Amino acid sequence: MELAGQSAVVTGGGSGMGAASCRALAARGVKVAVIDVNQGAADAVAAEIGGLGLGCDVSDSTGVAAALARATEAHGTARIAVNCAGVATPGKIVGRDGPHDLDAFRRVIEINLIGTFNVLRLAAAGMTGLAPLDTGERGVVINTASIAAFEGQIGQSAYAASKGGVVGLTLPAARELARHGIRVVTIAPGLFGTPMVRNMPQVVQDSLAATIPFPHRLGEPDEFARLALHIIDNVMINGAVLRIDGALRMAPK
Ligand SMILES: NC(=O)c1ccc[n+]([C@@H]2O[C@H](COP(=O)([O-])OP(=O)(O)OC[C@H]3O[C@@H](n4cnc5c(N)ncnc54)[C@H](O)[C@@H]3O)[C@@H](O)[C@H]2O)c1
């Protein structure tokens, strides 16, 4: 898909890989709606790139519908939706304080899996009303899973389950939406240097980076954004889950 002049919505756009995606899209002439539960962060990124900042929780059906309506009003219906909003709340199934809090488990699934599906379904519904481009496509939805979907570590049962759900819905979504010319692709990042990881103690970050074969460092948010741009650009990529991880295969802990 030719990027310049398109309209995009990016969730989790206020930080990390979502913010990097917003910047990369805007640099290629895309009109970007930056969606984040942290309204201030969304507004700050939007101000920097000349986009539209929208505060909303991705797991809220009416909130996302309203945010997409405002994005459409400002920029036209989005042909590009990038799902980056997510949380990585850790917790053992049976920890020192007893069994995993069930509401905490639910909340991770609610944001990472149901929130992703919520944006996918509403953004795709909007795309079905658009005219197809020369390539035959009407739009593309990019989801963000994690390599924890495949190699979840101890303490990541909620996170890994939520991201496994995102991996699982990718192919049926791509198959179903194919008749509308809408692609669905999921990126599964390894360890990236975003606030989610940079807020950990330096010693933990160093030990995480030491496990990555090559390049022997955390990924940069811009490297994620460059993959997202390539997926948008390359119409043949569809229904796939693409790892971007420097050959990392995470150990049990
Ligand atoms: N950083 C990593 O190493 C890594 C690895 C694998 C996957 N991921 C995934 O990549 C995505 C982006 O993560 P990041 O590292 O950039 O994290 P980040 O914490 O920098 O950014 C996540 C953003 O999502 C927003 N958010 C959280 N809950 C939300 C909700 N309910 N509604 C709307 N916005 C919400 C946060 O406010 C934040 O701005 C996440 O889905 C994360 O699980 C990250």
The ligand as an SDF file (V2000), in Angstrom:
LIG
                    3D

 44 48  0  0  0  0  0  0  0  0999 V2000
    9.0230   -4.0640   25.0490 N   0  0  0  0  0  0  0  0  0  0  0  0
    9.1290   -5.3440   24.7770 C   0  0  0  0  0  0  0  0  0  0  0  0
   10.1810   -5.9620   24.9960 O   0  0  0  0  0  0  0  0  0  0  0  0
    7.9680   -6.0990   24.1690 C   0  0  0  0  0  0  0  0  0  0  0  0
    8.2000   -7.4160   23.7550 C   0  0  0  0  0  0  0  0  0  0  0  0
    7.1720   -8.1450   23.1670 C   0  0  0  0  0  0  0  0  0  0  0  0
    5.9320   -7.5420   22.9680 C   0  0  0  0  0  0  0  0  0  0  0  0
    5.7170   -6.2630   23.3940 N   0  0  0  0  0  0  0  0  0  0  0  0
    4.3950   -5.7090   23.1390 C   0  0  0  0  0  0  0  0  0  0  0  0
    4.5200   -4.5500   22.3420 O   0  0  0  0  0  0  0  0  0  0  0  0
    3.4420   -3.6590   22.5960 C   0  0  0  0  0  0  0  0  0  0  0  0
    3.9980   -2.2800   22.8790 C   0  0  0  0  0  0  0  0  0  0  0  0
    4.7510   -2.3590   24.0780 O   0  0  0  0  0  0  0  0  0  0  0  0
    5.8820   -1.3140   24.4800 P   0  0  0  0  0  0  0  0  0  0  0  0
    7.0530   -2.1210   24.8740 O   0  0  0  0  0  0  0  0  0  0  0  0
    5.9960   -0.2560   23.4570 O   0  0  0  0  0  0  0  0  0  0  0  0
    5.2310   -0.7980   25.8540 O   0  0  0  0  0  0  0  0  0  0  0  0
    4.9640    0.6330   26.4590 P   0  0  0  0  0  0  0  0  0  0  0  0
    4.5930    0.3510   27.8680 O   0  0  0  0  0  0  0  0  0  0  0  0
    6.0710    1.5660   26.1480 O   0  0  0  0  0  0  0  0  0  0  0  0
    3.6700    1.1320   25.6400 O   0  0  0  0  0  0  0  0  0  0  0  0
    2.4200    0.5520   25.8000 C   0  0  0  0  0  0  0  0  0  0  0  0
    1.3760    1.6550   25.6840 C   0  0  0  0  0  0  0  0  0  0  0  0
    0.0780    1.0360   25.7670 O   0  0  0  0  0  0  0  0  0  0  0  0
   -0.7470    1.8890   26.5190 C   0  0  0  0  0  0  0  0  0  0  0  0
   -1.8530    1.1180   27.0900 N   0  0  0  0  0  0  0  0  0  0  0  0
   -1.8000    0.2130   28.1100 C   0  0  0  0  0  0  0  0  0  0  0  0
   -3.0230   -0.2490   28.3700 N   0  0  0  0  0  0  0  0  0  0  0  0
   -3.8710    0.3660   27.4990 C   0  0  0  0  0  0  0  0  0  0  0  0
   -5.2700    0.2960   27.2900 C   0  0  0  0  0  0  0  0  0  0  0  0
   -6.0520   -0.4810   28.0320 N   0  0  0  0  0  0  0  0  0  0  0  0
   -5.8060    1.0570   26.3030 N   0  0  0  0  0  0  0  0  0  0  0  0
   -5.0250    1.8630   25.5530 C   0  0  0  0  0  0  0  0  0  0  0  0
   -3.6900    1.9810   25.7200 N   0  0  0  0  0  0  0  0  0  0  0  0
   -3.1260    1.2330   26.6790 C   0  0  0  0  0  0  0  0  0  0  0  0
    0.1670    2.4480   27.6040 C   0  0  0  0  0  0  0  0  0  0  0  0
   -0.3790    3.6320   28.1860 O   0  0  0  0  0  0  0  0  0  0  0  0
    1.4460    2.6910   26.8130 C   0  0  0  0  0  0  0  0  0  0  0  0
    1.4780    4.0000   26.2740 O   0  0  0  0  0  0  0  0  0  0  0  0
    2.6710   -4.2690   23.7730 C   0  0  0  0  0  0  0  0  0  0  0  0
    1.5520   -4.9540   23.2770 O   0  0  0  0  0  0  0  0  0  0  0  0
    3.6620   -5.2460   24.3870 C   0  0  0  0  0  0  0  0  0  0  0  0
    3.0270   -6.3060   25.0410 O   0  0  0  0  0  0  0  0  0  0  0  0
    6.7020   -5.5400   23.9930 C   0  0  0  0  0  0  0  0  0  0  0  0
  1  2  1  0
  2  3  2  0
  2  4  1  0
  4  5  1  0
  4 44  2  0
  5  6  2  0
  6  7  1  0
  7  8  2  0
  8  9  1  0
  8 44  1  0
  9 10  1  0
  9 42  1  0
 10 11  1  0
 11 12  1  0
 11 40  1  0
 12 13  1  0
 13 14  1  0
 14 15  2  0
 14 16  1  0
 14 17  1  0
 17 18  1  0
 18 19  2  0
 18 20  1  0
 18 21  1  0
 21 22  1  0
 22 23  1  0
 23 24  1  0
 23 38  1  0
 24 25  1  0
 25 26  1  0
 25 36  1  0
 26 27  1  0
 26 35  1  0
 27 28  2  0
 28 29  1  0
 29 30  1  0
 29 35  2  0
 30 31  1  0
 30 32  2  0
 32 33  1  0
 33 34  2  0
 34 35  1  0
 36 37  1  0
 36 38  1  0
 38 39  1  0
 40 41  1  0
 40 42  1  0
 42 43  1  0
M  CHG  2   8   1  16  -1
M  END
$$$$
